[in-house]
Amino acid sequence: MRLLIKSTILIAVLSVMLSTPTVGEQQKPSQRTVGIPQVPNLPFGAPVKNIREWEQLSPACKDRSLKAINPCLQSFVDYGSLIGAVTLVDKKGSVIQTDSVGEYNKSTIFQIQSMSKPFVSVAIMILVDRGKIPSVESRVSELAGFHDYPHRDVTVKELLTHTAGMWPVHEDKEGVFLGVVPYYRNRLDKEPEITVRDKSLEFVAQHYANPKLYPLGAKTYAYSNAGFTTLGWIVEKLSGVLFEQFLQKNVIETLGMKDTFIFPSKASSEQRTRIANVDRRLRDALDVDNYDKTRPGWKYPSPEAGLYSTASDLRRFLTLFRHKGKVPGHQRILSERSIEQLLGDRVPKDNFGCDGQIGRSLGFFVVRQGGCFSDPGLDAGTIFHGGRFLTFYWYNPVKDEIGVFLEQKITRRDETTMKSFLGEREAFMQMLERIQTN
């Protein structure tokens, strides 16, 4: 009997394996279910028989022209690894490529997740320019209203560069991820009986500042959402208005970003219809089954990951760095000095990834001399950031290039390396690099 059960299980497993389509084989809609592998399975587009996996999907993927980008990405949709994507490339102020595939279009509004963090950095630097924060080297405990802040030696710069030792993303136990973004679970880490949706930013920030629950670690790089929650709280307290109101008035409205917001409940009904669906077919360790893309009833603004935006609006945001703080036709947002701090590598001795080729500015990652193989085409000095649903944007000052890649997929991770599979985005960037160097 046991042998029969084992044989039955083995046959079932083999059936699933044999039914998985090969690269380039299109899937019927009924086949696109949980368990479909992303393409490519290798995270950095490694070659198979001297041809990158993604290049085997379509003849367009081997083309060397901008017009081929969209049909190549469409082949990912046809294969079944992607439900949609929007791309945009701006060179020297002109949009040279923008398009969409799958169920999204160029006006689709995406949850940009951790791409929200540079917006927080801009808000902080506005307060520096206004004298509300003496400098980024200031201790949080020295700021007005923060004299009781328990972590006495933590500086604003350390929070901005993820080097404060503040509770980072980590696994509490196997299969359980903590400290990611509270609104996924609508409960607080270490106090899961407390909901997040109905709490203020101050309440959530104070929770993660509790040294009894979250003692500081070493002041080395450890990606920290809690650190940016704290920065949002600083913006709110020093400005005297809610964090989302400060960001709306001083950044979003000033730059004319018409489809960027934090709370969908305060967006128009038409905008809510344009919010992208999340591809939930591949699950990771986060419990997002009950997560609603419109976050109804939420009060907590989530500075670390709460923004919604479009490709064109994100281009507007990045033009702030191209024009050194004052976009033509708009009032100045930041001083040139603050822009320089946001662009530069501010912790040059630390290894932030890619064998030491990635640095940290005050909010962005920065490409160092020599570049990073996983981000092809990004010259030294390029600032970039990604989001958990596999969104990505960058500004390359060498090429004067702005790039945006947007999809909405639950991140799948390799259980051994813990690297996310970013096949579609990297195919886009590899293709773009090949076109520009042709």
N, C-alpha and C positions, 0 to 999 in steps of 0.2 A: 504493500500500500504506500509506504513512504517513498519507495523507488518510483512508483507511478506519479505521485504528487511532484517529486523533484523533476521528473521527465516532462510533465505538463508545464511546469514553470519555465524550464529551459526552452521548450518549444515556443512559449509565449514571448520570452525575451528575445530569442532569435528572430521571431516574426517581426517584432518591433524594429530590431536592428536592420533587418533586410528591407523593411518598408521605408526606411529613411532615404530620401532622395539624394542622389549624388549631385555634386556641384554642376550647375547648369541645367539640371532637370527641373522643369516647372512643376509646381504642386497645384492640385485642385483645391478650391476653397475649403472643401470638407476635410482636407488633410492638415490645414493650418490650425493645429491644436497644441495644447501644452506638450512640451517635449521636443518641438521642432528646433533643431540646432540653429544658432546664428551662423551667418556666413561672413567672413571666413571663421572657422573654428580656431585658427591660430591668431593670436591677438594683434600681431603686427604685419599681417599680410605676407607671411613667409611663402616662398615659392614652392610649388608642387610640380616636379618635372620642369623646372626652370621657368614656370609661369605662375604668378601669384594666383592664389585661389580665386579671389574676386574677379580677376581678369578673365577667368574661364566662364563667367556667367553670360557674357554677351560680347559680340564683336565691338560694341560701343565702348566697352571697358578697356579695350586696347587702343582706342583712338587717342589722338593727341590734340584735341581741339575743345574749346569751351562748350561747344554745342553738344558734345558727347557726354558731358557730365550727367545730364538728366536721364537720357536713355540708359546709361550705365546704372544709375541708382534705381531706375524703374525695374531693372533686372533683379534687384534684391527684393522688390515688392512681388514680382512674378514668382520668384523662388519661394517666397514665404517667410523670409527672415525679417521683413520690415513692413509695417502697415502704412508708413508714410514718412516723408521728410521734407524740410524746406531748407534751401541753401541760398547764400548771398555772398558775393565777393565784390568789394569796392576797391578800386585802385586809383589813388590820387584824387579822390572826390567823385569819381564816376563809377556807377554800378556796372560792372562788366559781366556779371553773371548773377541771376536770381531765378529760381524756379521751384517747383514742388512736384512731389510724386505721391502716389497712393491716396489715402483718404484726407490728407492735409492740402491746404492751398496757401498762397503767399500772405493771406490775411489771417491765417489761423493763429490763435493765441495759445502760447505754450507756458507751462509751468517751468521756469528756468532754474528753480532750485538753488544750488550753491552759486550760480552766476549772480545771485542777489548780493553776495558779499562785497564785490567792488562798489556797489551802490552805497553800502554802509560806509565803506572807506571814504568815498567822496563826501558823504555827510559829515564824517568826523573831520575831514580836512577843511570843510566850510567853517566848522567851529574853531579850528586852529586859526584860519584866516581872520575870523572875527574876534579872536582873543579870548574866547570862552575856554579854550584849552591852550595853555602856554606853549606847549610843543608836544610832539609825539613821544618824547622822552619822559613826559610827565608821569608820575605815579597816579593811578586811579584814585588812591586815597588822599591825594592832594587837591582833587577837583572839588568844586563847590557842590555840597550835598552828598559827598562820598567819603566824608571823614571817618565814618564807621565801617567802611568797606574792609572786610576781614583780611584780604590778601594784600598786606601793607606795601609790598615791594613790586607788585605787578604794574608794568607800565602800559600806556596806550599802544606803543610800538610793539610790545610783546604780544598783545592781543591781536593786533593787525597782522602779525607775521606768524601766528600760531606757535609762539615760543614762550608762552606764559606758564606752561605747565598746567594749564587749566584743563579740567577733565576732557580728554579727547575721545574720538570715536574708538571704541575697543570692544572686544568680546568679554562679557562677564563670565560666560561659560559656553561650551561648545554649542553652536547653532543659535545663540542669542546675541543680537547686536544691540548695544546700548549707546546713548549719546549721539544718535544720528540726527533725527529731526522729530521733536516731540509730537507734532501733529499727525504723524503716520498712525500712531497708536492711540492718540488722544489720552495719554497718561504720562505722568512724570517718571523718569528713571529714578530708582531707589525709593520712590513713594508712588507705586503704580495705582494706588487706590484714589489718587487725586487726578482729576481730569484737567486737560489743558485748554480745551476750546473756549471755556468761559473765563479764563484767567487773563490778567493784564500782563504786559511785557515786564513790568517791575516784579510781579509775583514770580514769573518763571525765571527771570534773571537772578533774583535773590535765592531761589531754590538751588540753582547750579553754583551759586557763590558760597553755599554753606560748607565750610571746611570740615565739618564732622561727617557729612555725607560724601563730599568730594574733595579730599585733601589735594593740594597742589603736587604735581609731579616734578620731574627735572625740567629745567628751562631749556629744553632742546625741542626741535621741531616735532609737533604732534598735532595733526589736523584737528581743530577744535570748533565745533559748532557752538558750544557753550560760550566760547570767547567772543563770538560775533553776536550772540544774544546779549552779552554784557555791553558790547559796543553800541548796540541799538538802544539799550537802557541809558547809556551815557548821553547819546544824542537827545533822547527824550527828556532827560532830567535837566540838562544844561540849556536846552532850547526853550523849555517851558511848554512845549506842545507835544502831542502824541507823535511817536516815531513816524507812523505812516503819513501824518499830515505834514511833517517837516520834509520828508522825502518828496511827497507830491508837489509841494509848493516850490521847493528850492532846487529840485533836480528834474523831476518828470515833466512838470508843466513848463518850466523854463526852457527845456530842450524840445518842447513840442511833441513829446511821446504820448500820442493819443490813445494807444491801446496797452498801456502799462499800468498795472495797479497791484495792490496787495489783496484786497477783499473783493471777490466776485459779487458779493451782495451789494456792493456800492458801485459796481460797473453797470452799464446799461443791459437791458434784456437782450439786445442784439449782440453785444459783446459776449455775453454768456453762451450764446449759441455757437460762438466761434472758438470756444475753449477746446483744445485737442483732447481726444480720448487717449488713455494710457494703454499701451499694449501690455496686457497682463499675462500673456501666455507662458512666459518664463518667470518663475518665481525665484526670489532669493530668500535670505534669512529674515528679511523684514516682513512684518505682518501688515500688508497693505490691502488685503482683501476687502476690508470695510472702508477703505479710504475713498472719500468723495472728492472728485476733481474740483468741485465748486465750494468745498469747505463751508457748508451752510451753518450759520449761527456762530462762526468763529469770532473771537475778540482778540486772541493772541496774534500779533502780526508776523512773527517769525522772521526777524531781520536776517537770520542765517540762511533762509531758503524760501521765503514767502512770495516772491514776485512772480507775476504773470507778464508776458511780453510777446512781441512779434519780431520777426527778423528785421523789418525796416526800423522799428523803434530801437532795437539793440544797436543797429548801425548808427543811429542818432547819438546814442549814449557814447559810443566809442569815438565819435568825431570830437568829443570833448578833449580827448588826449591828442588827437591830430592837431587841433587848433589851440593847444596849450591853455585850456581853461575858459576860452571865450569863443563860442561857435558863432560864425557870421550870422547876423540877423537876430541874435539873442544876447541877453545881458551876460556879463561875465559871471561864471559860477565859482571858479577857483583861480587863485593866483598862479603864475607860472612856476613859482617855487614849490607850491603844493603839487602841481602836476609832475614836476621833476621827481618828487619823493614817491609819487604813486607809480612812476615808470621805472625807477631804478631798483637794482638788486640791493636790498637793505640788510641782508644777513649773509654776506658773501662767503663766510667760512663754513656755513652749514650745508649739508647734503640734503636737498629736498627731493631728490629722485633723479632717475635717468643717469646713474653713475656720476652724480655731481653736476650734471649739465643743466639742472633746473634750479633757479633761485627764487627768492620771495621778495616782491615789492610790498607796499603797504596795502595788501588786498588781493593782488594778482600773483600768479606764478610768472617767472621771467626766464626766458631762454638765455643760457650763458654761451660764451664763445665756443664754437664747435658744434652747437646745436644738439638736438635730441632725436634719435632715430625713430622714436614713436610719434613725433610731431614733425614730419617732413615739411620742408619749405619755410619753416619759421626761423628767421635769422636771429642772431644774438641781439638781445634787447627787446624781443617780442614779448608783450604781456598777453596772458590768456587765462581763461578759467572755464571749467566745465560744471555741469550739474548732474545730479543723480539720475535723472531720466535721460541721460546721454545727450544733453544739449552742450554747446561749445561755442565760444567766440574768442577772437583775438584781434590785436592791433600790432602790425609789424611796421615800426618806424623806418626801417631800412628800405623796404619796398613801398612805404606809405600805403599799406594794405590793411583793410578791415575784412574779416571773414566771420561768417555765422553758419553754424550747422545745427539744425533743430530736429529732433525726433522725441518720442515719448515712450520709452521702453523701460520696464523693470530691469534693473541691472543684473545680469547673470555674471557670476564670478567663478573662476577656476578654483576648485577646492584645494588644489595644491599650492598654486602661486598667489591666490587671492587677487589676481589681476582681473579687471573687468574686460570682457570681450567688447571691443569697440570697432568691429569690422567695418561697418558702413561708413562711419566718420573717417576712419583712417584711409579707406579706399578713396573717399572724396578728397582728402588732403594729398594723398599720393598722386592722384590724378591731376590735381591742381599744380603740384610741384613739377610734374612731368611736362605739363603744358607750358609752364612758365620758363622751363629750362630747355625747351625744344628749339 
